[in-house]
Amino acid sequence: MTDKEPMIQQRREAFWRTYGWTPDLLETERRKIEEYWTDAEIEEAQHLGF
């Protein structure tokens, strides 16, 4: 994926999974990942090669 692709839920989830996110993760843990890795943070990280 590149940072030129639109930010869609599948792109977010694919990125979050690299940090332990899964749909069945405890809600509090899942939200920590989702709230830390916002769209802007994901795009910046991907731009830097993460």
N, C-alpha and C positions, 0 to 999 in steps of 0.2 A: 504494500500500500504506500501511496505517496501522500504528501501533505496537500497535493492538488485535488485529491478525491474529496467529494463532499463528506461531511461528518454525518454519518448515519449510525443507527444503533449497532449494526453489525460491526462497524469499524471501531466504535467505542469498546464493545465487548471483547473484540479480538485483542485490543491493546490492554484492557483491564485484566484479561486472563494471564498476561505475562507477570502480573503482580498478585496472582492468587485468587482473582475474582472468579466465581462461578455463580450461576443463578440460584443454587441451593445453599450457598454460604449463609451463615447467620446474618440476619438483616443488618445488625450494627456493623459487622465487619465488611459486608458488601458496600454499605453506604460510605464507610471510611474511604474505600478505594474510589468509589464513584465521585465523591465530593472532592477528593484531593486531585484526581486526574480529570479535570474539566476539559471541555473541548479545546480551549486555548492551550492548556498544559499538554494535552495529547499532541496537538499540532506542532508545538515547539519541540517536544521530545522527538517526534518523528523527523522533524526538520534536521535535528542534530544527530540523527541516525540511530535512535533507540527504537 
